[in-house]
Amino acid sequence: MKKLVPIALLLLSFTPLMVHGQRYKHKSEAEIARMTPAQRVDEFAEEQARHKYDVLDEQSTLIEKYILRDGLRALPRIIQIIDGYDPTHKHGSQAVRFDAIRMLLEDLDGHVVRLRGSQEGQRAMEASERAISRMRAAGYERKEQHEWKWVPDGRFELALTYLKEAKGIGFADRAIRDTLRLDYKILLSKEELLAFGNFLVARDPSYPSWSEANYFRDYTQINEAGYPLWVRTMKKPEPFYAAYLEFKKTKAQ
């Protein structure tokens, strides 16, 4: 019997963790659909904090489907979470939640509506800038070419990269560029692409939602290793081509 005591004590020591793990379970799609936009943002962050590295778990994809439908309505809660992020806690659930929210912003900007085209989106970008400033003050920055300091999973540089894209050329713009190149033989320089993106933001910031994207190997572009590049193009190219023709008219005036 004495040999059973250590095992019993060991099991008791794990009881709080087991109970805590049981408190969280996946919501059904019907439950997610009934949530408010803020609740869905919280649910997505919680799911990422618990199952970020479980590649077989598709619950976050389900939740995000509804958040992308929420669009700008999701931003107030997203901004609250970003502003509540403390970068001095470089590990743990809070950091993972921040990563999840940054990813949500990137997907909203790339697939639903350009953030810089609305006041709500601009406030989200300002919150991201504040978080980056806090990370920089906490020591998140590459000091030398091969030296990384306090950069778990590249969090600082990913946040910088996303913010730069939100201010300029984003996911949808690159897909539009390759759509025009492959479908209409139109080549846009980086400067032209940025100008066209600004034109679209002013005309209709929701242009990323005009079409879903294809993802495929582009055999017209070969990388240094001799393999074709993966590119994205818009499944419905017509509205982007029509907008480009309008853009060209304004440039000619």
NULUMZA-919752 format. One record per atom (N, C-alpha, C): residue in one letter; x, y, z. Coordinates in steps of 0.001 Angstrom, whole numbers, plus 500000, padded with zeros to 6 digits. Each point is the difference from the previous one (the first is absolute). Example, Ala and Ser with C-alpha at 12.3 -4.5 7.8 and 13.67 -1.06 7.14 Angstrom:
// NULUMZA-919752
a513190494310507800;a499110501190500000;a500900501200500000;s499650501050499280;s500820501190500060;s499230501090500730;
***
This chain:
// NULUMZA-919752
m500819498783500000;m499181501217500000;m500848501260500000;k501152499960500620;k500839501186500084;k500422500480498623;k500185499037499070;k500426500395498667;k498912500786499259;l498758499857500435;l498914500700499333;l499886501448500438;v500565500326501150;v499863501357500529;v500618501044499085;p501255499822499568;p500587501017499106;p499187500198498729;i499456498902499432;i499201500096498791;i498734500798500264;a499386499728501151;a498777500724500357;a500281501488500176;l501125500286500663;l500357501405500184;l500282500685498667;l500647499257499087;l500299500555498689;l498719500324499240;l499026499085500078;l498739500238499327;l499277501190500587;l500055500119501329;l499364501148500649;l500644501306499587;s501328499971499783;s500701501226499616;s499588500479498626;f499540499065499132;f499576500390498663;f498518500320499920;t499262499752501085;t498556500213499978;t499612501419499627;p500639501060500577;p499619501363499611;p500191500271498513;l501099499440499423;l500241500211498578;l498955499301499157;m499599498783500447;m499001499246499259;m498651500703500051;v499657500503501172;v498726500697500151;v500002501276499177;h501152500734500043;h500105501235499224;h499860499727498515;g500622498891499546;g499904499656498588;g498581499647499595;q499227499423500943;q498640499607499694;q499061501208499935;r500411501116500556;r499142501173499996;r499809500562498594;y500967499763499141;y499930500533498645;y499689498886499024;k498976500192499211;k499689499038498955;k499503500762498785;h500135499371498862;h499579500635498764;h498508500311500021;k499675501200499520;k498609500371499807;k499514499434498677;s498724499695499927;s499419499557498741;s499868501187499056;e499799499727498723;e499833501102499054;e498771500833500334;a498940499337500474;a498795500739500380;a500294500951501159;e500812499546500955;e500358500859501136;e500847501186499538;i500932499742499096;i500853501078499478;i499153501009499234;a499041499517499239;a499143500886499214;a499171500919500891;r499662499532501216;r499180500803500912;r500820501012500798;m501318499906499944;m500857500908500764;m499977501403499422;t500388500969500812;t500226501360499513;t501369500045499321;p500279501019499183;p501334500118499400;p501112499996501048;a499807500685501127;a501025500038501047;a500220498613500590;q498931499256500212;q500126498651500557;q500728499079499034;r499762500176498714;r500698499154499027;r501496500313499983;v500350501261500138;v501420500358500066;v500642499332501220;d499330500067501136;d500525499359501211;d500122498486499809;e499022499416499350;e500017498551499782;e501149499605499076;f500253500815498977;f501116499719499098;f501323500092500745;a500162501038500815;a501239500161500756;a500196498838500972;e498919499569500642;e500086498871500938;e500364498715499274;e499396499789498848;e500298498799499215;e501464499983499578;q500523501130499569;q501402500069499604;q500926499776501190;a499623500537501150;a500836499835501195;a500099498538500409;r498975499230499719;r499986498607500446;r500407499008498915;h499717500309498748;h500228499011498944;h500772500564498816;k500820501010500231;k500717500656498909;k500814499021499169;y500619499029500645;y500913499112499292;y499364498658499630;d498692499882500168;d499292498790499609;d499514500178498565;v500768499489499051;v499703500252498582;v498734499277499550;l499547499016500762;l498799499262499622;l498732500636500561;d500162500975500858;d498855500662500619;d499553501164499114;e498814499913499437;e499507501014499069;e499005500957500644;q499921499992501338;q499031500854500677;q500265501479499763;s501274500401499998;s500317501416499787;s499551500461498614;t500076499112499003;t499535500335498654;t498497500252499997;l499275499183500757;l498552500172500101;l499652501333500657;i500677500318501088;i499723501257500702;i500338501190499112;e501145499909499324;e500435501126499163;e499031500241498847;k499362498955499514;k499023500175498927;k498927501009500407;y499562499913501244;y498968500918500481;y500589501378500313;i501242500045500457;i500624501297500285;i500203500782498705;l500371499324498934;l500162500689498723;l498665500537499511;r498922499308500326;r498677500526499675;r499674501221500860;d500464499988501246;d499781501155500879;d500695501243499458;g501160499810499379;g500735501118499435;g500367501043501036;l499663501245499735;l500379501112500871;l499388499888501395;r498912499271500142;r499363499858501310;r500888499253500990;a500976499252499487;a500910499269500876;a501107500889500553;l500197501171499413;l501174500814500326;l500014500566501425;p498877500463500564;p500086500547501361;p500608499030501002;r499593498732499960;r500572499016500931;r501444499678499630;i500311499940498721;i501381499768499568;i500911501092500538;i499554501243499908;i500800501129500494;i500219499890501504;q498967499599500745;q500133499843501448;q501073498972500350;i500001498887499282;i500983498949500283;i501411500473499651;i500143500690498880;i501321500512499628;i500504500986501045;d499127500910500437;d500415500992500989;d500278499373501364;g499430498835500261;g500247499320501276;g501217499093499989;y500665499896498853;y501155499118499879;y501218500594500704;d500603499208500881;d501206500400500730;d501186499220499441;p500846500623499190;p501096499273499351;p501111499548500942;t499985500455501245;t501011499502500933;t499730498537500356;h498774499526499769;h499671498584500160;h500149499339498631;k501222499644499661;k500283499586498632;k499553498584499691;h499582499256501014;h499473498657499787;h498639499909500681;g499285498939499718;g498732499782500668;g498803500341499137;s498820499821500598;s498762500122499235;s499758501423499511;q500417501013500762;q499760501376499561;q500745500301498706;a501237499522499914;a500788500219498789;a499381499268498812;v499507498776500233;v499371499235498920;v498713500671499558;r499254500549500944;r498773500725499652;r500313501232499141;f501072500694500335;f500401501144499181;f500334499548498587;d500729498897499875;d500333499471498675;d498731499672499221;a499016499420500690;a498742499631499348;a499267501227499497;i499975501046500812;i499302501224499620;i500715500704498844;r501324499984500027;r500755500582498882;r499653499267498710;m499879498676500087;m499640499210498828;m498593500344499516;l499078500221500930;l498650500393499619;l499997501316499233;l500756500962500504;l500083501293499316;l500550499833498584;e501017499174499884;e500603499769498684;e498986499393499039;d499204499038500495;d499018499350499144;d498836500936499665;l499575500814500954;l498960500979499710;l500462500981498925;d501235500476500131;d500550500951499042;d500198499358498633;g500344498724499985;g500313499334498740;g498811499404499278;h498923499698500737;h498881499287499383;h498662500721500087;v499883500987500892;v498691500608500232;v499992501483499671;v500812500789500691;v499993501448499815;v501356500564500396;r500533500908499181;r501262500620500346;r499792500886501222;l500791499770501020;l499804500687501273;l500183501504499869;r500941500411499189;r500272501433499910;r498878500770499316;g499008499279499486;g498893500651499335;g498830500320500909;s500132499761501317;s498920500304500933;s500579500534501304;q499201500744500734;q500454500521501292;q500264498868500979;e499134498983499993;e500203498869500903;e501311499285499684;g500250499811498705;g501235499338499603;g501225500811500339;q499920501307499842;q501132500866500355;q500285499933501495;r498944499892500811;r500215499870501448;r500688498677500330;a499656498938499254;a500665498714500210;a501477500086499625;m500297500708498926;m501391500181499597;m500757500814501043;e499352501022500561;e500637500802501058;e500261499145501234;a499087499088500320;a500214499094501131;a501200499098499728;s500138499546498754;s501154499175499631;s501300500788500147;e499968501254499610;e501190500850500154;e500368500163501470;r498999500141500856;r500275500120501439;r500604498709500533;a499487498868499546;a500547498712500456;a501442499831499540;i500286500412498773;i501371499917499484;i500925500893500818;s499526501173500363;s500811500893500839;s500288499359501350;r499012499322500573;r500221499328501281;r500980498846499850;m499904499273498890;m500942498909499756;m501419500531499834;r500111501098499280;r501334500592499808;r500580500445501347;a499165500613500850;a500464500438501319;a500377498817500881;a499352498847499764;a500284498808500799;a501190499211499463;g500575500450498875;g501201499354499478;g499761499085498834;y498801500038499401;y499724499159498839;y500541500685498751;e501142499645499581;e500511500548498744;e501312499310499678;r500227499790498721;r501257499400499581;r501062501087500035;k500986499830500875;k501030501032500170;k501059499938498912;e500341498798499586;e500988499828498946;e499454498994499002;q500696499830498920;q499495499164498916;q499680498585500453;h500847499439500867;h499800498610500413;h499676499891501487;e499577501097500598;e499705499966501425;e498535500330500229;w499298499114500705;w498604500210500333;w499881500141501506;k499225500947500451;k499831500202501429;k498516500063500333;w499565499081500842;w498601499980500444;w499037499995498822;v500204499127499063;v499098499951498860;v499431498589499852;p499122499576500891;p499425498665499884;p499216499865498710;d500361499018499185;d499305499730498754;d499965501215499068;g500953500907500129;g500035501158499119;g498834500949500189;r499446500055501192;r498781500787500248;r500160501464499613;f501119500584500346;f500209501423499742;f500038500288498499;e500791499234499270;e500133500257498569;e498712499672499243;l499256498986500459;l498726499704499364;l499020501155500187;a499984500577501202;a499119501140500256;a500391501182499124;l501303500243499856;l500468501079499137;l499614499760498541;t500191498773499549;t499691499658498613;t498519500195499717;y499151499519500919;y498566500145499787;y499613501480499920;l500503500796500929;l499626501420500030;l500445500703498718;k501180499641499503;k500490500584498744;k499069499648498848;e499515498757499967;e499089499590498936;e498656500697500134;a499529500173501235;a498717500678500205;a500071501439499508;k501170500608500100;k500175501381499549;k500254500102498501;g500390498886499373;g500384500056498599;g499477498833499192;i500916499231499424;i499631498878499134;i499724498769500856;g498780499484499905;g499602498873500817;g499763498737499189;f499425499012500671;f499740498691499394;f499154500129498739;a498883500731500105;a499096500127498853;a500686500699498829;d500823500999500300;d500689500739498933;d500936499085499212;r500716499141500704;r500913499085499302;r499224499020499126;a498841499543500501;a499167499099499197;a499454500719498772;i499624501263500165;i499511500795498864;i501117500195498976;r501200500292500488;r501147500178499089;r500201498763499139;d499994498815500625;d500229498769499236;d498809499657499124;t498804500399500414;t498812499800499165;t500119500812498713;l500350501271500122;l500144500852498821;l501138499523499104;r501056499509500626;r501156499536499215;r499656498746499210;l499357499028500625;l499751498720499356;l498763500018499111;d498953500731500396;d498755499980499232;d499932501085498927;y500698501129500239;y499874501131499079;y501346500514499490;k501085499318500365;k501346500383499541;k500356501434500384;i499519500430501146;i500280501341500511;i501036499895501108;l501120500681499834;l501062499957500992;l499993501300500804;l499879499867501314;l499985501158500882;l501300500076500791;s500617501164499999;s501154500210500867;s499513500105501442;k500917499962500940;k499638500136501404;k499309501329500258;e500498501059499375;e499407501328500172;e498589500060499416;e499820499392498829;e498671499974499385;e499027499174500822;l500483498876500543;l499133499144500813;l499539500727501253;l500905500736500627;l499626500764501194;l498981501081499641;a500225500689498885;a499062501040499576;a498633499401499676;f499988498851499349;f498736499332499673;f499290499559501283;g500775499488500970;g499411499616501273;g499375501184500714;n500678501131499986;n499454501212500622;n498719500445499291;f499981499857498683;f498802500317499224;f498835499106500430;l500267498716500159;l498951499057500402;l499527500271501428;v500920500336500888;v499613500310501385;v499047501186500024;a500304501024499212;a499145501189499946;a498652499690499351;r500011499108499037;r498776499673499249;r499115499036500777;d500595498945500548;d499250498991500744;d500984499176500835;p500162500326501294;p500981499289500836;p499737498497500123;s498790499573499640;s499684498572500114;s500421499206498761;y500832500575499146;y500367499304498760;y500648498631500210;p500673499711501137;p500514498632500160;p498901498935500006;s498763500407500310;s498904499040500057;s499302499815498660;w500436500709498959;w499355499866498697;w500139498593499442;s501041499303500404;s500227498658499459;s500852499185500964;e499786498704500000;e500918499091500665;e501234499830499121;a501036499409500587;a501263499878499263;a500322498552499650;n500656499818498859;n500604498719499629;n501421499957500549;y500518498811500257;y501375499835500454;y500611498868499192;f501036500298499215;f500520498996499091;f501454500310499647;r500639499066499341;r501372500180499527;r499993500786498682;d500801501029499965;d500099500839498810;d501254499610499234;y499811499256498911;y501147499499499239;y500642501079499130;t499442501218500021;t500657501104499293;t501063500654500882;q500042499613501275;q500991500546500926;q500713498844500700;i501299499952499819;i500802498915500574;i500965500600501024;n500076499370501179;n500908500511501024;n501428499520499748;e500907500400500876;e501423499681499804;e500261498499500047;a499139499265500692;a500178498552500089;a499404499267498802;g499367500762499103;g499446499384498804;g498558499561500119;y499318500438501058;y498607499609500205;y499071501178499703;p498791499726499505;p499042501087499750;p499530500619501316;l499724501288499965;l499551500701501200;l498521499731500251;w499640499993501275;w498595499942500372;w499438501413499987;v498888500202499333;v499375501322499933;v498506499867500269;r499381501151500284;r498542500079500162;r499437500949498953;t498899499617499421;t499276500877499093;t498522500002500395;m499265500972499522;m498588500099500330;m499171499100499079;k499073499254500592;k499161499103499209;k499084500774499054;k499595501207500421;k499165500856499154;k500810501241499623;p500723499951498913;p500907501106499660;p499304501239499441;e498784499842499486;e499351501083499249;e499861501311500784;p499523499976501267;p499851501291500684;p501325500715500238;f501068499260500147;f501304500621500223;f500536500592498697;y499735499320498900;y500418500541498705;y499218501271499684;a498695499986500276;a499179501188499768;a500473501166500865;a500338499704501257;a500504501051500889;a501339500523499510;y500819499110499446;y501298500430499484;y499820500955498810;l499040499713499150;l499741500886498856;l499554501378500491;e499187500035501054;e499605501289500577;e501209500727500578;f500858499228500667;f501217500568500583;f500870500631498920;k500155499315498883;k500818500519498901;k499400501294499432;k498679500106499969;k499369501229499502;k500326501195500892;t499975499739501322;t500315501093500924;t501458500416499868;k500872499061499692;k501421500336499837;k500238500783498731;a499144499769498998;a500172500670498709;a499482501433500030;q499170500312500972;q499405501347500061;q500986501026500535;
***
